């Protein structure tokens, strides 16, 4: 990994610049975090980061920002970034993530935020169609020269370290060479999402922990290394860290549906691991209201409410209809009247039932082929969401696929991927159209 001299100032012309922290030094400085809120388009905004930290997150990334838009559009910056983002009292440690394919625009954008974050991250993992069209994210995996130039530009010119988040190639050796190149360019943290670029939407499938483990074991031991993928429940964090021997675990969708995902040490304490939806909805609402200067948080609130309330709304469709009528421009008083109080009142009535202790139990299932176990959780508590494809939910689909793979291996056959399924976008809202750049 390329590292700058950390004991003497860096000199450029007549300017004297404090030497940049190495990955190991930065990791120590921010408290050796182990539970990370992933960068998610329009979802890991200020209010959600604050809530997630309350429930156990020890590091958070911003949503993926478009570097050129961030550098050139005041409106885009105003929509995505406010005075409280990166505030040392409520929003640190923080890493700001950009997607980019032009080093100059990336540097311009990064310089705007470098005084209010601990590092700047380059997104090399977004697999969506908008990333293919704009030639960034995972579609830079085909252009290593650009990736190297982007990272090196930040490493040579920023006051804070640069980090990177990647996906994997089908070949583990190629993935290793890719990771080495990224570290050599100057990245101080490396986050590996153990899925291929093609694994998205209906074709998401399981992340490959073994290839992540291979990278961890093959890269220099001082590399600060994060893993991303297959985190459904708090115990999966511990299981993943033990399997991979990584420094930290990042969660995206698992965190969105259940902020309690980061309470890895709480065991079956359901109040921490599977918090009640009425409590989460109220807490998040109050955070958005307190930090209403964050337009990004107001824009994200409806989407977040649909996710944390998802198991609840299928049983109370009247409240779902009310939520559907709300938006970022709706007054907070109306949000409270139409959503927050009805959810609280409904859950309160549930807990007045004489047999609530039995109904409110959380049950752990048997160990599955993928190594973990599914839980049965009451619908008034936050829990993972399993998408359905052809009428089969993802948990059942993955189990079925693993069983078929085991049978094929026993018969000496080779599993082939299903090419008939069409990809499905996981983004709640697309990025700004490229025509606006």
C-alpha positions as CSV (number, residue, x, y, z in Angstrom):
1,X,0.0,0.0,0.0
2,X,1.3,3.4,-0.9
3,X,1.9,5.5,2.2
4,X,3.1,9.0,2.7
5,X,5.8,9.9,5.2
6,X,3.9,10.5,8.5
7,X,6.6,12.1,10.5
8,X,7.6,15.1,8.3
9,X,5.4,17.6,6.5
10,X,4.8,17.2,2.8
11,X,6.0,20.2,0.8
12,X,4.5,21.3,-2.5
13,X,5.9,24.6,-3.8
14,X,5.8,27.1,-1.0
15,X,2.9,25.3,0.8
16,X,3.6,23.1,3.8
17,X,1.0,20.4,4.3
18,X,0.5,18.1,7.3
19,X,1.3,14.5,6.3
20,X,-1.7,12.3,5.6
21,X,-2.6,9.4,8.0
22,X,-1.9,5.9,6.9
23,X,-4.8,3.4,6.9
24,X,-3.6,1.9,10.3
25,X,-3.3,5.4,11.8
26,X,-6.7,6.5,10.6
27,X,-8.3,3.3,11.8
28,X,-6.9,3.9,15.3
29,X,-7.8,7.6,15.3
30,X,-11.5,6.9,14.6
31,X,-11.7,4.2,17.3
32,X,-11.2,0.9,15.4
33,X,-14.8,0.7,14.3
34,X,-16.3,-2.7,13.6
35,X,-19.9,-2.0,12.5
36,X,-20.3,0.2,9.5
37,X,-23.3,1.9,7.8
38,X,-22.8,1.3,4.1
39,X,-22.9,4.1,1.5
40,X,-26.4,3.9,0.0
41,X,-27.9,6.2,-2.6
42,X,-30.3,8.6,-0.9
43,X,-30.4,6.3,2.2
44,X,-27.4,6.7,4.4
45,X,-28.1,10.4,4.9
46,X,-27.6,12.4,8.1
47,X,-30.6,11.4,10.1
48,X,-30.2,7.7,9.3
49,X,-26.6,7.8,10.3
50,X,-27.4,9.4,13.6
51,X,-30.1,6.8,14.3
52,X,-27.8,3.9,13.2
53,X,-25.1,5.1,15.6
54,X,-27.6,5.1,18.4
55,X,-28.2,1.4,17.6
56,X,-24.6,0.3,17.5
57,X,-23.0,1.6,14.3
58,X,-19.4,2.8,14.9
59,X,-18.6,4.3,11.5
60,X,-20.9,5.6,8.7
61,X,-20.6,6.5,5.1
62,X,-22.6,9.1,3.3
63,X,-24.8,8.2,0.3
64,X,-22.9,7.9,-3.0
65,X,-22.5,11.4,-4.3
66,X,-21.9,12.2,-8.0
67,X,-18.6,14.0,-8.1
68,X,-19.1,16.1,-11.1
69,X,-22.5,17.3,-9.9
70,X,-21.2,17.9,-6.4
71,X,-18.4,20.0,-7.7
72,X,-20.4,22.0,-10.2
73,X,-24.0,22.2,-9.1
74,X,-24.9,24.3,-6.0
75,X,-28.4,22.9,-6.0
76,X,-27.1,19.3,-6.0
77,X,-24.8,20.1,-3.1
78,X,-27.6,21.8,-1.2
79,X,-29.9,18.8,-1.7
80,X,-27.2,16.3,-0.6
81,X,-25.1,18.1,2.0
82,X,-25.9,20.5,4.8
83,X,-24.2,22.3,7.7
84,X,-24.7,19.4,10.1
85,X,-23.2,16.7,7.8
86,X,-19.9,15.8,9.3
87,X,-20.5,17.7,12.5
88,X,-18.1,16.5,15.1
89,X,-20.7,16.2,17.8
90,X,-23.3,14.1,16.0
91,X,-21.9,12.8,12.7
92,X,-18.4,11.3,13.2
93,X,-16.6,9.3,12.3
94,X,-17.7,9.8,8.7
95,X,-16.5,8.8,5.3
96,X,-17.8,10.7,2.3
97,X,-18.3,8.5,-0.9
98,X,-18.2,9.7,-4.5
99,X,-18.7,8.1,-7.8
100,X,-16.5,9.5,-10.6
101,X,-14.5,8.9,-13.7
102,X,-12.7,12.2,-14.0
103,X,-9.8,12.9,-11.5
104,X,-10.2,16.7,-11.6
105,X,-13.9,16.7,-10.8
106,X,-13.4,14.1,-8.1
107,X,-10.7,16.2,-6.4
108,X,-12.8,19.4,-6.7
109,X,-15.7,17.6,-5.0
110,X,-13.5,16.0,-2.3
111,X,-11.9,19.3,-1.4
112,X,-15.3,20.7,-0.5
113,X,-15.9,18.1,2.2
114,X,-12.4,17.2,3.4
115,X,-12.6,19.4,6.5
116,X,-15.8,17.7,7.6
117,X,-15.0,14.0,7.2
118,X,-12.4,11.5,8.2
119,X,-11.7,10.1,4.7
120,X,-13.1,10.2,1.1
121,X,-14.2,7.0,-0.5
122,X,-14.3,6.1,-4.2
123,X,-17.3,4.0,-5.2
124,X,-16.2,1.1,-7.4
125,X,-19.1,-1.2,-6.6
126,X,-22.4,0.4,-7.9
127,X,-23.8,-2.2,-10.4
128,X,-26.8,-0.3,-11.6
129,X,-27.7,0.8,-15.1
130,X,-27.1,4.4,-14.4
131,X,-23.5,3.6,-13.4
132,X,-23.0,1.7,-16.6
133,X,-24.4,4.6,-18.6
134,X,-22.2,7.1,-16.7
135,X,-19.2,4.8,-16.7
136,X,-18.5,4.8,-13.0
137,X,-19.0,2.5,-10.0
138,X,-18.5,-1.2,-10.8
139,X,-18.2,-0.4,-14.5
140,X,-14.7,1.0,-13.9
141,X,-13.6,-2.6,-13.1
142,X,-12.9,-2.7,-16.9
143,X,-10.6,0.3,-16.8
144,X,-7.9,0.0,-14.2
145,X,-5.9,3.0,-15.5
146,X,-8.8,5.3,-14.6
147,X,-9.3,3.7,-11.2
148,X,-5.6,4.1,-10.4
149,X,-5.7,7.8,-11.6
150,X,-8.7,8.6,-9.5
151,X,-7.3,7.2,-6.3
152,X,-3.8,8.6,-6.8
153,X,-5.2,12.1,-7.5
154,X,-6.9,12.2,-4.1
155,X,-4.0,10.5,-2.3
156,X,-1.6,13.1,-3.6
157,X,-3.7,16.2,-3.1
158,X,-6.2,15.7,-0.2
159,X,-5.7,16.5,3.4
160,X,-7.6,13.3,4.4
161,X,-7.0,9.7,3.3
162,X,-8.7,8.1,0.3
163,X,-10.4,4.7,0.6
164,X,-12.2,2.4,-1.9
165,X,-15.1,0.0,-2.0
166,X,-15.1,-2.7,-4.7
167,X,-16.9,-5.8,-6.0
168,X,-15.2,-9.0,-7.0
169,X,-14.4,-10.6,-10.4
170,X,-15.3,-14.3,-11.1
171,X,-11.6,-15.1,-10.8
172,X,-10.1,-14.7,-7.3
173,X,-6.6,-14.1,-8.7
174,X,-7.8,-11.2,-10.9
175,X,-9.7,-9.7,-7.9
176,X,-6.5,-9.9,-5.9
177,X,-4.5,-8.1,-8.6
178,X,-7.3,-5.5,-8.8
179,X,-7.2,-4.9,-5.0
180,X,-3.4,-4.6,-5.0
181,X,-3.5,-2.0,-7.7
182,X,-6.1,0.0,-5.7
183,X,-3.9,-0.1,-2.6
184,X,-0.8,0.8,-4.6
185,X,-2.6,3.9,-5.9
186,X,-3.0,5.1,-2.4
187,X,-6.3,3.7,-0.9
188,X,-5.9,3.4,2.9
189,X,-9.0,1.3,3.6
190,X,-10.4,-1.4,1.3
191,X,-14.0,-2.6,1.5
192,X,-14.9,-5.7,-0.5
193,X,-18.5,-6.5,-1.4
194,X,-18.3,-10.2,-2.1
195,X,-20.6,-10.2,-5.1
196,X,-20.0,-9.9,-8.9
197,X,-21.1,-6.9,-10.8
198,X,-23.9,-9.0,-12.3
199,X,-25.3,-9.9,-8.9
200,X,-28.0,-7.4,-8.3
201,X,-31.8,-7.2,-8.0
202,X,-33.3,-10.6,-8.7
203,X,-29.9,-12.1,-9.4
204,X,-28.3,-10.9,-6.1
205,X,-27.7,-14.3,-4.5
206,X,-25.2,-14.9,-1.7
207,X,-22.0,-12.8,-1.3
208,X,-18.9,-15.0,-1.5
209,X,-17.2,-14.8,1.9
210,X,-14.5,-17.2,0.8
211,X,-13.1,-14.9,-1.9
212,X,-13.2,-12.0,0.6
213,X,-11.3,-14.3,3.0
214,X,-8.8,-15.1,0.2
215,X,-8.2,-11.4,-0.3
216,X,-7.8,-10.7,3.4
217,X,-5.2,-13.5,3.6
218,X,-3.3,-12.6,0.4
219,X,-3.0,-8.8,0.9
220,X,-0.5,-7.2,3.3
221,X,-1.5,-7.9,6.9
222,X,-1.5,-4.2,7.8
223,X,-4.2,-3.5,5.2
224,X,-7.3,-2.1,6.9
225,X,-10.0,-4.4,5.4
226,X,-13.8,-4.3,5.6
227,X,-16.3,-6.9,4.4
228,X,-19.7,-6.3,3.0
229,X,-22.5,-8.9,2.2
230,X,-24.8,-11.6,3.8
231,X,-25.6,-9.7,7.0
232,X,-29.2,-10.5,7.9
233,X,-29.0,-10.6,11.7
234,X,-26.7,-9.2,14.4
235,X,-25.0,-12.5,14.9
236,X,-23.9,-12.6,11.2
237,X,-21.5,-9.7,12.0
238,X,-19.6,-11.9,14.5
239,X,-19.8,-14.9,12.2
240,X,-18.5,-13.0,9.2
241,X,-15.6,-11.3,11.1
242,X,-14.5,-14.7,12.5
243,X,-14.7,-16.4,9.1
244,X,-12.9,-13.6,7.1
245,X,-10.7,-12.2,9.9
246,X,-11.5,-8.7,8.6
247,X,-11.3,-5.4,10.6
248,X,-15.0,-4.5,10.3
249,X,-18.3,-5.4,8.7
250,X,-20.4,-3.1,6.6
251,X,-24.2,-3.5,6.2
252,X,-26.5,-1.9,3.7
253,X,-29.9,-3.4,3.2
254,X,-29.8,-5.3,6.5
255,X,-29.3,-1.9,8.3
256,X,-32.1,-0.3,6.3
257,X,-34.8,-2.7,7.4
258,X,-33.4,-3.1,11.0
259,X,-31.1,-0.6,12.6
260,X,-30.6,-3.1,15.4
261,X,-28.5,-5.2,13.0
262,X,-25.4,-3.6,14.6
263,X,-26.1,-4.9,18.1
264,X,-23.9,-8.0,17.5
265,X,-23.1,-8.5,21.2
266,X,-26.7,-8.4,22.4
267,X,-27.5,-12.0,21.5
268,X,-31.3,-12.5,21.7
269,X,-32.0,-9.2,23.4
270,X,-34.9,-8.4,21.1
271,X,-35.2,-4.8,22.3
272,X,-31.7,-4.2,20.9
273,X,-31.5,-6.7,18.0
274,X,-35.1,-6.5,16.8
275,X,-36.4,-3.1,18.0
276,X,-40.1,-2.3,17.9
277,X,-41.2,-0.5,14.7
278,X,-43.1,2.2,16.6
279,X,-40.0,3.1,18.6
280,X,-37.7,3.2,15.5
281,X,-40.3,5.3,13.6
282,X,-40.6,7.8,16.4
283,X,-36.9,8.1,17.0
284,X,-36.1,8.5,13.3
285,X,-38.9,11.1,12.8
286,X,-37.6,13.1,15.8
287,X,-34.1,13.1,14.4
288,X,-35.2,14.3,11.0
289,X,-37.3,17.0,12.6
290,X,-34.4,18.1,14.8
291,X,-32.1,18.3,11.8
292,X,-34.6,19.6,9.2
293,X,-31.9,21.7,7.5
294,X,-30.9,18.4,5.9
295,X,-33.0,18.2,2.7
296,X,-31.5,14.8,2.1
297,X,-33.1,13.5,5.3
298,X,-36.5,14.9,4.5
299,X,-36.3,13.4,1.1
300,X,-35.3,10.0,2.5
301,X,-37.8,9.8,5.4
302,X,-40.7,8.2,3.4
303,X,-38.5,5.5,2.0
304,X,-37.0,4.7,5.4
305,X,-40.4,4.5,7.0
306,X,-41.6,2.0,4.3
307,X,-38.6,-0.2,5.1
308,X,-38.6,-0.2,8.9
309,X,-42.4,-0.5,8.9
310,X,-42.6,-3.1,6.1
311,X,-43.7,-6.2,8.2
312,X,-46.1,-4.0,10.1
313,X,-47.8,-2.3,7.1
314,X,-48.9,-5.6,5.5
315,X,-51.1,-6.1,8.6
316,X,-52.3,-2.5,8.8
317,X,-52.9,-1.3,5.2
318,X,-54.9,1.7,6.4
319,X,-51.6,3.1,7.9
320,X,-49.8,2.1,4.7
321,X,-52.2,4.2,2.6
322,X,-51.6,7.2,4.9
323,X,-47.8,6.8,4.6
324,X,-48.1,6.6,0.8
325,X,-49.8,10.0,0.8
326,X,-46.9,11.7,2.6
327,X,-43.8,13.3,1.0
328,X,-40.8,15.5,1.8
329,X,-42.9,18.6,1.6
330,X,-45.5,17.4,4.0
331,X,-45.5,19.3,7.3
332,X,-44.1,17.4,10.3
333,X,-47.4,17.9,12.2
334,X,-49.1,15.9,9.4
335,X,-46.5,13.2,9.5
336,X,-47.1,12.8,13.2
337,X,-50.9,12.8,12.8
338,X,-51.1,10.4,9.9
339,X,-48.2,8.0,10.6
340,X,-46.2,8.3,13.8
341,X,-49.1,8.4,16.3
342,X,-51.2,5.7,14.5
343,X,-48.3,3.4,14.5
344,X,-47.6,4.0,18.2
345,X,-51.3,3.6,19.1
346,X,-51.6,0.3,17.2
347,X,-48.5,-1.2,18.7
348,X,-49.7,-0.1,22.1
349,X,-52.9,-2.0,21.6
350,X,-51.0,-5.1,20.6
351,X,-49.0,-5.0,23.8
352,X,-52.2,-4.8,25.9
353,X,-53.1,-8.3,24.9
354,X,-53.0,-10.8,27.8
355,X,-50.8,-13.3,25.9
356,X,-48.4,-10.7,24.5
357,X,-45.4,-12.3,26.2
358,X,-45.9,-15.5,24.1
359,X,-46.8,-13.5,20.9
360,X,-43.7,-11.3,21.3
361,X,-41.2,-14.1,21.4
362,X,-38.3,-14.3,18.8
363,X,-37.4,-17.8,17.6
364,X,-34.1,-18.8,16.1
365,X,-34.3,-21.5,13.4
366,X,-31.9,-24.3,12.5
367,X,-28.6,-23.7,10.9
368,X,-29.0,-23.5,7.1
369,X,-26.6,-24.5,4.3
370,X,-25.3,-21.0,4.0
371,X,-24.0,-21.2,7.6
372,X,-26.4,-19.0,9.5
373,X,-30.0,-19.3,10.7
374,X,-33.3,-17.5,10.0
375,X,-35.3,-16.0,12.8
376,X,-39.1,-15.8,13.3
377,X,-39.8,-12.3,14.5
378,X,-43.2,-10.7,15.3
379,X,-44.4,-8.3,12.7
380,X,-44.2,-5.3,15.0
381,X,-40.4,-5.6,15.2
382,X,-37.8,-4.7,12.7
383,X,-36.5,-7.6,10.7
384,X,-34.9,-8.5,7.3
385,X,-36.8,-8.3,4.1
386,X,-36.6,-11.2,1.6
387,X,-37.7,-10.2,-1.9
388,X,-39.9,-12.6,-3.9
389,X,-38.9,-13.8,-7.3
390,X,-41.5,-16.0,-9.2
391,X,-43.4,-16.2,-5.9
392,X,-40.5,-17.5,-3.9
393,X,-38.9,-15.3,-1.2
394,X,-35.1,-14.8,-1.2
395,X,-34.5,-16.9,1.9
396,X,-36.3,-19.9,0.4
397,X,-34.7,-19.3,-3.0
398,X,-31.2,-19.3,-1.6
399,X,-31.8,-22.5,0.4
400,X,-33.2,-24.2,-2.7
401,X,-30.3,-23.1,-4.8
402,X,-27.8,-24.4,-2.3
403,X,-29.6,-27.7,-2.0
404,X,-29.5,-28.0,-5.8
405,X,-25.8,-27.1,-5.9
406,X,-25.0,-29.7,-3.3
407,X,-27.0,-32.3,-5.3
408,X,-25.2,-31.3,-8.5
409,X,-21.8,-31.7,-6.8
410,X,-22.8,-35.1,-5.5
411,X,-23.7,-36.1,-9.1
412,X,-20.6,-34.5,-10.6
413,X,-22.6,-31.8,-12.4
414,X,-21.8,-28.1,-12.7
415,X,-24.4,-25.5,-11.8
416,X,-25.0,-22.9,-14.5
417,X,-26.5,-19.4,-13.7
418,X,-30.1,-18.7,-14.7
419,X,-29.7,-16.3,-17.6
420,X,-33.5,-15.8,-18.1
421,X,-34.0,-13.5,-15.0
422,X,-33.9,-9.8,-15.7
423,X,-31.9,-7.5,-13.3
424,X,-33.9,-5.4,-10.9
425,X,-32.8,-2.0,-9.6
426,X,-32.4,-1.8,-5.8
427,X,-32.3,2.0,-5.9
428,X,-35.3,3.9,-4.5
429,X,-34.6,6.8,-6.7
430,X,-32.1,7.2,-9.6
431,X,-29.2,9.6,-9.5
432,X,-29.5,12.8,-11.4
433,X,-29.7,12.1,-15.1
434,X,-26.4,12.3,-16.9
435,X,-28.0,15.0,-19.2
436,X,-27.9,17.4,-16.2
437,X,-24.1,17.0,-15.8
